[in-house]
Every structure is written in C-alpha cells, then in structure tokens.
Amino acid sequence: MHKYEILVLEVLKRLHTASLERLCADSGLGKDEAMWALQNLSDAGMVELRHQEREKITISDEGVEYAKHGLPEEQLLKELNEKQIKVSSLGEKERIGLQWSKKLGLVDIQNGELRMTDKGKAAANRGFDSARALKEIYEGKGGTAHKSILEELSRRKLIEVERRREVSEVAITQKGKAAEMKASESIDQVDRGVIANESWKSMGFKSYDVNVKVERRVPALKHPLKRLIDRIKDAYVSMGYQEVSGPAVESSFWVFDSLFVPQDHPARDAQDTFYISNLDRAELSKIPHVRTVRKAHVKGWHAKWKEDVARQMLLRTHTTSVSSRYVYNIVNGLKTDPDKYTLPIKLFSVGRVFRNETVDYRHLADFYQHDGVIIGKDLTLSNLFDELTKIYAFLGIKIKFKPSYFPFVEPGVEYFAYHEERKEWIEVGGAGMFREEITGVKRSKISVLAWGPGIDRTLLIKDSSISNISELYNNGIGWLRSRREV
C-alpha cells in the first residue's frame, strides 16, 4: 500500500467520514495527492466517494467594465431617457448598445432618431436582471442568478461558467476498516538514491493511473505573438544574422525619402500615414546622405525635392527605416575603408509599425514587422529566395514568390504563405534588391537584399484557431490560457 493511501486510511479510520478539505488538513496531503490516493482506494473498494456538482463563474475583462458602468443597452437607454439621440451621432460603444437594444426590442429608429419602445421604457424603469447578476458576480456574490440569466451572460462572453463534479465527502467502507496498512516496497518515485543503490532492479515500480482527474493547473504562458517573435528571432540568429533596432517615431526622410519613395507617393498621404504635429521637424543638416537622396529623387523622379517634406515626423510605416539607416552607415563605411567590414553582413530588426489602415480580419492600424537585410557582393534574387525559404521553413510555413513593384527595390517580389486551414495563399511581405539610388553604389561592387513581412498575419497562418488579427491583442486570461503552442 502506498504511503499516501495509508495516511488517508488512518484519518478515515478515526473519523469514518470526512470532507476532502478535512482529509487533506488531517493527513497533510495536497489535494492532488489525496485525490490520487482516494481514487486508488475507491477502485479497491476501501472508500466510498460522494460527489457534488459545483459551478465556478469567471468574469471577463469586458464583463468587469459592464459590471462597473452598466450594460451597453442599459447605458444607451439611460442616455436616451435624458435627451434625443440621432443614429448618425452614435459612437462605437453606443452602437454596441444600439445593436443589443434593437435585438431586445428596446428601441426603434424613426427619421434617423432613436425612440424607446414600451418594452424599453419598462426596462429603463425596472432595471436589467442581467446587469444586476453581472454586478453580483463582480462583487463575489455570483451563482444566485437564474440559470437563464447566467446562460445569457455566458453567450455574450461576459462570464465563463465552468461546471465541475467534485468529491464532497469520503466514507470508509468495511473493507477499508479491515485493511492491513502495510507500506509497499515498490518504488513510487525515482530519485538519485534509487538509481545509485540499484534498488530498482529488485523492488519493481508502483503503477500509476494517468486517467485520474486532478485539479487543473495552468502554467505561466507567453503570449502567442511573443512566442512567434521569439521563434522568428531564433530563425535569424541561427542563420548568422545580427539584430538591430531603431526609433518608432521617425523622420519622413528615413521612412520614405532614403528609400526612394517619391514625395508625391500616395503612401505618404495622411489617410495612410500617422503624422505627428506636436513635434519639431527633424534636423537633416548633419546627414551627408541627404545630398545623395536629393540627387537621386531629382534625377529619378524628375521632380523638385523638398527638404521640408522630408523633415516631417511620423510613426514609422515599416521597419525598413531601420534597415535604411544601417545600410547607409555600412555602405558609407565601405566606401572610405573597404576592409572595415567582412561581407556578407546580415542584419534583422523586429518592431511595431503604424499605418492608417481600414481594420479587418487581417489588417490593423499598428502591427509587428520583421525586416531582413544582406549586404554583400554578387548577390542575386536566388540568394534572397533561398534565405526567405529557410527562414519560413524554420517556422514550418511554405512560401512562394511573384514579381511586384516597390519604389525602393528593383527587381521586387511579393511572397505568399500557405494557410492550411483556408487552403489559400496569403500575402505576407515584399522583398527585392535595394536600388542603386538608395545605396549610392553600383551593384557590381555592393548589392543589398531586403525584405519586410508582417508578423501578426504570419501568426494567423500558423494558428488556424485565430480567425481575426485583432484577437492577438486580447489579454484576457481565459483567452490566453486557451492558446496552444504552434
């Protein structure tokens, strides 16, 4: 008999019946240890386990907000009780309230204005049972609400109801009372001593039932986006790349001009880029590279280049702005001292970028990007294809390429990753060879390969359980615990 089983039987021979909590307290065992012993004793007919159904209610982050401030439909009716509201004037939160109010028949729309129905007036006077229940749960008084209300709150993902069948009481049987409590000589735990004295050769091992239900333990987990970023960094480092970084608030010169993006390009418009109005414009006078950039723009785009436009401050739209700084410094160093660096030089960066995008299931206004650069001699697109294929193979993703245009590379390509669940190819990034207008050096001497894919969209491809890119910024404990390693 195992020592845990002996401890349990000793307590039960004295008490005859006991709750699980009392059994653990008197025996000195943890809950999992006691449950393991009880299951073995129950299988042997020495104890009787009596069960009870219990509910554990967990409130979500959204539920906490509504518990404090009221359900969205409740807030809307309160506001509507005080003033007239036009549908066109509703904010995002009020529109959520409108959706629920319409669904519940609390309001209707007349001539573009909201009107409370009789049902809505009654609800406004009486209050909402679901709102009261949510507040009770938040205050730790949950479980008293009617089952239908808990089901409604659960459907709205404001709470999570977990039903458990737990051992409430344990009673010893006649067989248990008569049992001889002799410790088994079998090995129940392998340690250094068991191996050193070789007692395992003669004693044998205690069998374990891995199907015994124990208390669920949730270990600390990294956010899935952080896990993928770490995985991407591992891929680069394993292939000899060095990580570099740069500022998220950057000048238009490094984000656009240094990458040969024309000053009238649509990507520079305010509807695509977040400009910062309360910062002084960047000082470019100490950057020798400005003369090279001005000359390249005037010659290449046949347009006047305005330094004032290049000095505008903005949230970077890609991490290639980091690459452009390092490429300029390294290439300039090679011009003055050809032996300063050993080629090829392989760099990568990871960081957040910001674009004034229309948000949908695979687009956000800010997201993570990784950028790779190889500076060397006699590099071709074949080298680029080989590097990217290896990086994505490290992540377990198939990719393919097609020709495309980007102002800062020639030739340029887009590449696509295969989404196994959707059975479709999804565009993840652009790549190519930096133009001579950017490096200021002929390709016969130095060539630069570059690419810049999004990380968030890559995770959509890796984890088919994530259907919307906005889920990646969900910090709810329940959501995080449900994520699997991919």
C-alpha positions, -999 to +999 in steps of 0.1 A: +000+000+000+013+034-009+022+059+019-005+084+007-031+056+009-020+048+044-023+084+055-058+087+041-070+055+057-055+065+091-077+096+090-108+078+079-105+050+105-106+078+131-133+100+115-153+074+094-164+102+071-147+134+061-148+162+036-119+164+011-107+196+028-107+180+063-090+149+048-062+170+033-058+190+065-055+160+088-033+139+065-010+167+055-015+158+018-021+182-010-054+180-029-039+162-059-021+137-037-052+130-017-073+125-048-048+101-063-049+080-031-087+082-029-091+070-064-069+040-058-087+032-025-121+036-043-111+012-070-101-013-043-135-008-026-120+006+006-136+040+005-168+055-010-166+088-028-197+111-027-198+138-054-214+172-057-220+194-088-204+228-084-202+259-106-172+282-109-180+316-126-153+338-140-160+373-153-142+385-184-125+419-188-155+432-208-178+419-181-159+438-155-163+470-175-201+465-178-204+455-141-189+489-132-206+511-157-237+491-168-245+470-199-243+489-232-280+488-238-286+499-202-262+529-208-280+538-241-315+538-225-303+560-197-288+585-222-320+583-243-341+590-213-323+623-209-321+636-245-328+628-281-302+609-300-295+608-337-282+575-351-255+594-370-241+608-338-235+575-321-200+565-310-186+530-312-197+520-277-232+535-282-235+515-314-229+483-295-257+494-272-279+501-302-273+465-315-284+449-283-313+473-277-326+466-312-322+429-307-341+430-274-368+453-288-360+482-265-356+509-292-366+516-328-355+542-353-377+570-366-365+596-390-329+589-381-336+593-344-338+566-316-371+561-299-377+540-268-403+513-272-428+505-244-406+475-236-376+498-234-394+522-211-404+493-188-368+480-188-354+515-181-377+518-150-373+483-138-336+478-145-319+448-160-317+415-142-286+405-162-269+438-152-277+431-115-264+395-119-232+407-135-225+432-107-231+404-081-206+382-099-181+410-100-186+416-062-181+379-055-218+371-049-222+351-081-242+319-085-275+333-071-289+345-105-313+324-125-298+298-149-312+315-180-295+348-170-261+331-165-265+314-199-273+348-215-242+364-199-221+334-210-233+336-246-223+373-246-188+362-233-191+384-203-187+354-179-174+319-182-193+292-163-174+260-155-194+231-141-174+206-121-183+173-104-162+173-072-157+150-043-177+165-014-173+137+012-154+104+017-166+075+038-146+044+047-161+010+039-159-022+060-131-034+036-112-002+043-116-006+081-103-042+079-074-033+055-039-040+067-019-008+063+015-021+053+037+001+032+046-013-002+082-020-010+076-010-047+093+023-059+068+052-063+094+079-070+127+076-089+155+097-074+192+097-073+194+073-044+173+046-061+195+047-092+228+048-072+219+018-050+203-001-079+173-010-057+151-006-087+164-039-100+147-060-073+118-038-059+097-030-090+077+001-096+044+013-084+018+016-112+000+049-118-034+056-133-028+086-156-066+090-161-073+101-125-088+135-125-068+161-106-071+199-101-064+217-133-031+236-131-023+264-156+014+272-160+026+306-169+024+311-207+040+336-231+015+355-253+013+337-287+026+368-305+056+370-282+062+333-288+063+338-326+085+368-323+110+348-302+108+320-328+115+344-357+145+358-338+158+323-333+155+316-370+175+347-379+202+342-352+206+305-362+214+317-398+241+342-387+220+374-385+226+403-361+197+421-345+195+459-349+168+484-338+156+520-344+131+545-332+093+541-338+089+579-342+110+587-372+115+614-398+099+611-433+135+612-446+144+578-433+109+562-437+103+574-473+130+596-489+160+575-482+141+545-497+135+564-529+097+568-523+086+599-543+074+628-523+040+627-540+035+590-534+000+580-521+017+561-492+027+595-477-009+608-476-024+614-441-050+587-448-022+561-450+004+575-425+002+589-390+020+622-389+029+639-355+020+675-354+033+684-319+070+675-325+097+698-340+107+687-375+138+666-379+172+682-384+188+668-415+217+692-420+243+668-403+234+638-425+257+638-456+234+612-472+208+640-478+227+652-508+227+617-524+190+613-517+181+647-532+201+640-563+185+606-567+150+620-564+155+648-588+172+626-614+149+596-609+115+612-604+121+644-624+106+665-597+118+691-572+128+675-539+116+695-508+136+691-476+107+704-455+087+674-466+115+651-456+117+667-422+081+657-412+079+634-381+057+604-382+051+569-368+072+546-389+051+527-415+077+499-418+109+486-401+128+491-433+135+526-420+158+508-395+175+489-424+180+521-444+200+538-416+223+507-412+227+502-449+237+538-453+263+537-425+278+504-436+280+512-473+294+547-465+320+529-443+329+505-471+335+535-494+361+551-471+376+519-458+369+487-479+384+465-451+362+479-423+336+451-426+336+415-436+310+408-462+283+395-464+267+414-435+233+400-424+210+422-402+174+419-390+151+440-369+117+434-352+093+461-341+059+477-343+048+497-373+018+520-378-004+525-408-038+543-412-054+511-424-090+501-427-093+474-399-105+440-410-097+403-401-061+406-413-054+443-411-047+466-381-036+502-377-005+490-358+012+456-360+046+439-358+070+435-387+104+419-391+129+432-416+159+414-430+189+428-449+220+412-465+248+434-477+274+417-499+289+411-533+274+392-563+241+387-546+211+378-567+173+371-562+182+334-559+201+342-527+170+361-514+146+333-523+169+308-505+172+329-473+134+335-471+126+299-478+149+288-450+135+313-425+099+303-431+108+266-432+122+272-396+086+284-388+070+255-406+055+276-433+055+271-471+060+303-492+060+312-529+070+344-548+057+365-576+071+397-593+059+430-578+068+467-577+081+486-547+098+521-551+129+510-531+138+477-548+144+466-583+137+438-591+109+434-565+088+405-554+058+398-531+057+365-512+028+345-500+024+319-472+001+289-475-028+288-450-035+251-444-070+257-429-083+281-455-065+263-484-053+296-497-021+317-502-020+349-481+004+377-489+028+383-460+055+407-473+076+423-500+112+418-509+138+426-535+172+442-542+178+478-530+181+502-559+215+519-566+197+552-558+194+541-522+229+526-517+247+551-538+269+523-550+268+503-582+257+467-578+288+453-594+306+465-562+280+460-535+244+447-536+217+447-508+189+422-504+159+433-483+125+421-471+099+432-446+069+409-438+042+413-411+044+391-380+007+393-369-005+379-402+021+351-401+005+340-368-029+339-384-014+314-409+004+294-381-026+292-358-059+284-375-078+289-342-072+326-345-098+339-370-092+377-366-059+396-363-074+418-335-076+387-313-038+389-309-042+420-287-067+402-264-051+400-229-080+382-213-067+354-190-092+329-204-082+336-240-045+333-232-050+300-214-068+286-243-040+292-268-019+263-279+018+262-289+021+263-327 
